[in-house]
Amino acid sequence: MITRAEFAHRRRALMDIMGNNSIAILPSAKENVRSRDTHFRFRQDSDFHYLTGFPEPEAVLVLLPGREHGEYVMFCREKDPHMETWHGRREGQEGAKKHFGCNDAFPIDDIDEILPGLMEGRERIYYEFGNHPEFDSDIMTWVNILRAQVKKGAHPPGELIDLSHLLHDMRLIKSKAEIRVMHKAADISSEAHIAAMKLCQPGINELRIESEIKYQFANQGARHEAYSSIVAGGSNACILHYVENDALLNDGDLLMIDAGAELEGYAADISRTFPVNGQFSEVQRTVYDCVLKANIEAIKVVKPGNAWSAPHDVAVRILTQGLIDLKILKGELETLVETEAYKPFYMHKTGHWLGLDVHDVGDYIEGNEPKRLSEGMVLTVEPGLYFPPKTKGLDKKWWGIGVRIEDDVVVTAKGHKVISNKVTKDPEEIESLMRH
């Protein structure tokens, strides 16, 4: 669990970077219409959650380093018994202060009157332009109100600085508490993958597997998926973001599942591939073993000081050599890697940052070089091979095989820790698990 003290530490760290005479302004996520007068279940903006833990829409966070009357200000909805009867409880201003540590809290309807006064005299505004177009306009309206009052002695901010760069650098390095939550999310997700393996058999629908995964998430305290689960039988696994999940599972096919739970806002992201009937065929096993080797060897180079792209470079070489061994590619390894001859069969990167977002924030390039890994970073390692049906020049025995093996990996002081290893990826262990 992320404590109030940790949220406060994050805000303090950000304000220390911002410096005095600055102001940071960050709006919450909005409720999104699902159809007519119904909404999707609300999910807080990740940056807003990172700094506050506040779970409601129609809120604005304001940070004011050095402000005498309190540096942490929140605008949020007022308590309203009538609306709360229909739509659920609200914290209100007192709840924002009592439960979330705000120094001051004001009704969101009063923001036009109060926020310009908080901006006045501050030299710099830190704000994420482009994410909330309507609020972008509000920011400029408030700045222009102050500019119009310069002759009366007002001091409008002179700089507008992108908040996301500072904030996303902070989010890239996870605390011990964050890693504990992410490890728990990965454990829950692993249990769901195990349940899917045990349930799977020819003739059932992908949707039945998906429903089991969702049940396992919720039953273990993770009510939501971190992303739409991929349950892809046979050639559906060759569609990287397949989410229809409505086809029958056929005897002799593989099933690729890419699914992760969200816990306290943090994502897990795990992929496993296994035979629908519980037994890899010889052809399937050769592909699987190649991808598994790439996964294992790529994880080995996750350690401080290495480039974030190092796992991808390792995986590409192993997968390309595998394609040569399978007689799918012909030529010298170095040439095939350099010309990216593997790309028709492996077209994505080997990983991405993981955190409050499944494709989490943080730069991948520093200067002109790949970013170096540091303790506290969390990333996925997910090599794969995909052979869509009717691929020109490809032997038919490979058609319809898609394999991805994905793990969640924490960079530690001396190396790494795999937090998704509660679900096996060993092919013989998978077969044994599916027999029982």
C-alpha positions in Angstrom: 0.0 0.0 0.0 1.2 3.5 -0.8 1.0 5.6 2.4 0.1 9.2 2.9 3.7 9.8 3.8 4.9 8.5 0.5 2.5 10.7 -1.5 3.8 13.7 0.6 7.4 12.7 -0.1 6.6 12.7 -3.9 5.1 16.2 -3.7 8.0 17.4 -1.7 10.5 16.0 -4.1 8.7 17.6 -7.1 8.5 21.0 -5.4 12.2 20.9 -4.5 13.0 20.5 -8.2 10.5 23.2 -9.1 11.9 25.8 -6.7 10.2 28.7 -5.0 8.2 31.3 -7.0 6.7 28.5 -9.1 3.3 26.8 -9.3 2.3 23.3 -10.5 -1.2 22.7 -11.8 -2.6 19.3 -12.6 -6.2 18.4 -13.3 -7.7 15.0 -12.6 -9.0 12.6 -15.2 -12.6 13.2 -16.5 -15.5 10.8 -16.5 -15.9 9.3 -19.9 -19.3 8.6 -21.5 -19.9 4.9 -22.4 -23.3 5.4 -24.0 -25.8 8.2 -23.7 -26.2 8.7 -20.0 -23.9 6.0 -18.7 -20.2 6.3 -18.0 -17.2 4.0 -18.0 -16.0 3.3 -14.5 -13.8 6.2 -13.4 -10.0 5.7 -13.5 -7.8 8.5 -12.1 -5.2 10.1 -14.2 -1.9 8.4 -13.4 0.1 11.6 -12.7 -2.7 12.9 -10.5 -2.9 9.7 -8.6 0.9 9.5 -8.2 1.0 12.9 -6.4 -2.3 12.6 -4.4 -4.0 9.2 -4.3 -7.2 11.2 -4.6 -9.8 9.0 -6.4 -12.4 11.5 -7.7 -13.0 13.4 -11.0 -13.6 17.1 -11.2 -10.5 17.9 -9.1 -7.4 20.1 -9.6 -4.1 19.8 -7.7 -2.1 22.9 -7.1 1.5 22.9 -5.6 2.9 26.1 -4.4 6.5 25.7 -3.0 7.2 28.1 -0.2 3.6 29.3 0.3 3.1 30.4 3.8 -0.4 29.2 4.2 0.3 25.7 2.8 1.9 24.3 -0.3 -0.6 21.6 -1.2 -4.0 22.9 -2.5 -6.9 20.9 -3.9 -10.0 22.0 -5.8 -12.6 19.3 -5.7 -16.4 18.7 -5.6 -18.3 19.8 -2.5 -20.3 17.4 -0.4 -23.8 17.0 -1.8 -26.2 14.6 -0.1 -28.5 14.5 -3.1 -25.8 13.7 -5.7 -24.1 11.3 -3.3 -27.3 9.3 -3.0 -27.3 8.8 -6.7 -23.6 8.5 -7.6 -21.6 7.7 -4.4 -19.8 9.4 -1.6 -17.6 12.5 -2.1 -14.7 13.5 0.0 -15.5 17.2 -0.1 -13.1 19.9 1.1 -12.8 18.5 4.6 -12.2 15.0 3.4 -9.5 16.2 1.0 -7.7 17.8 4.0 -8.4 15.0 6.5 -7.7 11.9 4.3 -5.3 13.2 1.6 -3.2 15.8 3.5 -4.2 18.9 1.7 -3.3 22.2 3.4 -6.2 24.0 1.7 -9.1 22.7 -0.3 -11.7 24.7 -2.2 -14.9 23.9 -4.2 -14.1 23.2 -7.8 -16.8 25.7 -8.8 -14.7 28.5 -7.2 -11.5 27.8 -9.2 -12.0 30.8 -11.6 -12.1 33.2 -8.6 -9.3 31.6 -6.6 -6.6 30.1 -8.9 -5.6 33.3 -10.6 -4.7 34.7 -7.2 -2.6 31.7 -6.4 -0.8 32.1 -9.8 -0.1 35.8 -9.2 3.5 36.5 -8.2 4.7 33.1 -9.3 7.4 33.2 -12.0 6.8 29.8 -13.5 3.8 27.6 -14.2 4.5 23.8 -14.4 1.7 22.2 -16.4 1.1 19.3 -18.9 -0.1 21.1 -22.0 -1.9 19.0 -24.6 -3.5 16.4 -22.3 -6.6 18.4 -21.3 -7.4 20.9 -24.2 -10.3 22.6 -22.4 -8.2 23.1 -19.3 -5.3 24.3 -21.5 -7.6 27.2 -22.5 -8.5 27.8 -18.9 -4.8 28.2 -17.9 -4.2 30.8 -20.6 -7.4 32.6 -19.7 -6.2 32.9 -16.1 -2.7 34.0 -17.2 -4.3 36.7 -19.5 -6.4 38.0 -16.6 -3.2 38.6 -14.7 -1.5 40.1 -17.7 -4.4 42.6 -18.1 -3.8 43.7 -14.6 0.0 44.4 -14.9 -0.6 48.2 -14.8 -2.4 47.7 -11.5 0.6 45.9 -10.0 -0.1 42.3 -10.9 2.8 40.0 -11.6 1.8 37.2 -14.0 3.9 34.1 -14.5 6.5 34.6 -17.2 7.3 31.0 -18.0 5.2 27.9 -18.9 7.2 24.7 -18.3 6.2 21.2 -19.2 5.5 19.4 -15.9 5.4 15.9 -17.4 9.2 15.8 -18.0 10.0 16.3 -14.3 7.1 14.1 -13.1 7.8 11.2 -15.5 11.5 11.1 -14.5 10.3 10.7 -10.9 7.8 8.0 -11.9 10.4 6.0 -13.7 12.2 5.1 -10.5 9.9 3.0 -8.3 10.1 3.1 -4.5 10.2 -0.1 -2.4 6.4 0.3 -1.6 5.6 0.6 -5.3 7.6 -2.5 -6.1 5.8 -4.4 -3.4 2.4 -3.4 -4.9 3.7 -4.4 -8.4 5.0 -7.7 -7.1 1.5 -8.4 -5.6 -0.1 -7.4 -8.9 2.2 -9.8 -10.7 1.4 -12.6 -8.3 -2.3 -12.2 -8.8 -1.8 -12.1 -12.5 0.4 -15.3 -12.4 -2.4 -17.1 -10.5 -4.8 -16.1 -13.2 -2.5 -17.4 -15.9 -2.2 -20.7 -14.0 -6.0 -21.0 -13.7 -6.3 -20.4 -17.4 -3.8 -23.2 -18.2 -5.7 -25.6 -16.0 -9.1 -24.6 -17.5 -8.0 -24.8 -21.1 -9.1 -27.6 -23.4 -10.2 -28.0 -27.0 -13.7 -26.8 -27.8 -14.1 -24.0 -25.3 -14.3 -20.3 -26.2 -11.6 -17.8 -25.8 -14.2 -15.8 -23.8 -14.4 -18.5 -21.2 -10.7 -18.2 -20.6 -10.9 -14.4 -20.5 -13.8 -14.6 -17.9 -11.7 -16.9 -15.7 -8.8 -14.4 -15.8 -11.1 -11.6 -14.8 -12.6 -13.7 -12.0 -9.1 -14.6 -10.6 -8.1 -10.9 -10.7 -11.2 -9.7 -8.8 -11.2 -12.7 -6.4 -7.7 -11.8 -5.3 -8.4 -8.1 -4.8 -7.5 -6.7 -8.2 -10.9 -5.6 -9.5 -9.6 -4.3 -12.8 -7.4 -5.4 -15.7 -4.4 -3.2 -16.4 -5.4 -3.4 -20.1 -7.7 -5.4 -22.2 -6.7 -9.0 -21.9 -5.5 -10.8 -25.1 -6.7 -14.4 -25.3 -5.6 -15.6 -28.7 -6.0 -19.1 -29.9 -4.2 -20.4 -33.1 -3.5 -17.7 -35.7 -5.2 -15.1 -33.6 -1.9 -14.9 -31.7 -0.3 -13.4 -34.8 -2.4 -10.3 -34.2 -0.4 -8.4 -31.7 -3.3 -6.6 -30.0 -6.0 -9.1 -30.6 -8.9 -8.4 -28.1 -12.0 -10.0 -29.7 -11.5 -13.1 -27.6 -14.5 -14.8 -29.1 -13.2 -17.8 -31.1 -13.3 -21.5 -30.3 -10.1 -23.1 -29.2 -9.0 -25.9 -31.5 -7.2 -29.1 -30.7 -3.6 -28.8 -32.0 -3.4 -25.0 -31.7 -1.5 -22.9 -29.3 -3.1 -20.3 -27.0 -1.3 -17.1 -26.3 -2.5 -15.1 -23.3 -1.3 -11.5 -22.5 -3.0 -10.4 -19.3 -2.2 -8.4 -16.3 -4.0 -7.1 -13.2 -4.1 -3.6 -11.9 -3.7 -3.2 -8.2 -3.8 0.2 -6.5 -3.3 1.7 -9.9 -0.2 -0.3 -10.7 0.0 -2.7 -13.7 1.3 -6.2 -14.2 1.9 -7.4 -17.8 2.5 -11.1 -18.4 2.3 -13.3 -21.5 2.4 -17.0 -21.7 1.8 -19.4 -24.6 0.7 -23.0 -24.2 -0.9 -25.8 -26.2 -4.7 -26.0 -26.1 -4.7 -29.7 -25.7 -1.9 -29.7 -23.2 0.9 -31.1 -25.4 3.3 -29.2 -27.6 3.7 -30.6 -31.1 7.3 -31.0 -32.3 6.9 -27.9 -34.6 5.4 -25.8 -31.8 8.1 -26.8 -29.4 10.9 -25.7 -31.7 9.4 -22.2 -32.0 8.6 -22.1 -28.3 12.1 -23.1 -27.2 13.6 -20.4 -29.4 11.4 -17.7 -27.9 12.0 -19.0 -24.4 15.8 -18.9 -24.9 15.4 -15.3 -26.1 13.3 -14.4 -23.0 15.8 -16.0 -20.5 18.9 -14.6 -22.1 17.4 -11.1 -22.5 16.5 -11.0 -18.8 20.1 -11.7 -17.9 21.3 -8.4 -19.3 18.8 -6.4 -17.2 21.1 -4.7 -14.7 22.2 -1.2 -13.7 24.4 0.5 -16.3 23.2 -1.5 -19.3 21.2 0.2 -22.0 17.4 -0.3 -21.7 17.6 -1.6 -25.2 20.1 -4.4 -24.3 17.5 -7.0 -23.8 16.1 -6.3 -27.2 19.5 -6.6 -28.8 20.1 -10.0 -27.2 16.6 -11.2 -28.1 16.9 -10.2 -31.7 20.2 -12.1 -32.2 18.7 -15.3 -30.6 15.5 -15.1 -32.5 17.3 -14.4 -35.8 19.6 -17.4 -35.2 16.5 -19.5 -34.4 14.9 -18.5 -37.7 18.1 -19.5 -39.4 18.1 -22.9 -37.6 14.4 -23.4 -38.5 15.4 -22.7 -42.2 13.0 -19.8 -42.3 15.8 -17.3 -42.9 18.9 -17.8 -45.0 22.2 -16.0 -44.7 24.7 -14.8 -42.2 23.5 -13.8 -38.7 25.2 -10.4 -38.6 23.8 -9.4 -42.0 20.3 -10.6 -41.2 20.3 -8.7 -37.9 21.6 -5.5 -39.6 19.0 -5.7 -42.3 16.2 -6.5 -39.9 15.3 -9.6 -41.9 13.6 -11.0 -38.7 11.0 -8.2 -38.7 8.2 -10.1 -40.7 8.2 -12.6 -37.8 9.2 -10.3 -34.9 8.0 -6.8 -35.4 7.9 -5.3 -31.9 10.4 -4.2 -29.2 11.4 -6.7 -26.5 10.0 -4.5 -23.7 8.7 -1.3 -22.2 8.6 0.5 -18.9 5.9 -0.7 -16.4 4.2 1.1 -13.5 1.0 3.1 -13.1 0.5 2.7 -16.8 1.1 -0.6 -18.5 3.2 1.3 -21.1 4.6 3.5 -18.4 6.1 7.0 -18.7 9.8 7.7 -18.9 12.3 8.5 -21.7 13.9 5.7 -23.6 16.6 8.0 -25.1 18.9 10.2 -23.1 20.9 12.6 -25.3 21.3 10.5 -28.4 21.8 7.2 -26.6 19.5 4.6 -25.1 18.7 5.3 -21.5 20.7 3.4 -19.0 19.0 1.1 -16.5 19.0 2.2 -12.8 17.9 0.5 -9.6 14.1 0.9 -9.2 13.2 0.8 -12.8 10.7 -1.8 -13.9 10.3 -3.1 -17.4 8.9 -6.0 -19.4 10.9 -8.5 -21.4 8.7 -10.0 -24.1 10.2 -11.6 -27.1 8.0 -13.4 -29.6 7.7 -15.1 -33.0 4.7 -14.9 -35.2 3.9 -16.8 -38.4 0.5 -15.7 -39.9 -1.3 -18.1 -42.2 -0.6 -17.7 -45.9 2.7 -15.9 -45.4 4.4 -15.9 -48.8 7.4 -18.2 -48.9 6.8 -19.7 -45.5 6.4 -23.5 -45.1 2.8 -24.3 -44.2 3.9 -26.2 -41.1 4.6 -22.9 -39.4 1.4 -21.2 -40.4 -0.8 -20.0 -37.5 1.9 -20.3 -34.8 2.3 -17.3 -32.6 4.4 -17.4 -29.4 5.1 -14.6 -26.9 6.7 -15.0 -23.4 6.6 -11.9 -21.3 7.9 -11.2 -17.8 8.0 -8.2 -15.5 11.5 -7.4 -14.3 12.7 -5.0 -11.6 16.2 -3.5 -11.8 18.0 -4.1 -8.5 21.2 -2.7 -7.1 23.3 -5.5 -8.6 21.1 -7.0 -11.2 17.4 -7.8 -11.5 14.4 -9.6 -10.0 11.7 -11.3 -12.0 8.4 -10.6 -10.3 6.2 -12.6 -12.7 7.9 -16.0 -12.2 5.1 -17.5 -10.1 3.7 -18.7 -13.4 5.9 -21.2 -15.1 7.2 -20.8 -18.6 9.1 -24.1 -18.7 7.3 -26.2 -21.4 7.5 -29.5 -19.6 6.1 -27.9 -16.4 3.3 -26.3 -18.5 2.4 -29.7 -19.9 2.5 -31.3 -16.4 0.3 -28.4 -15.0 -2.3 -28.9 -17.7 -2.5 -32.6 -17.1 -3.7 -32.1 -13.5 
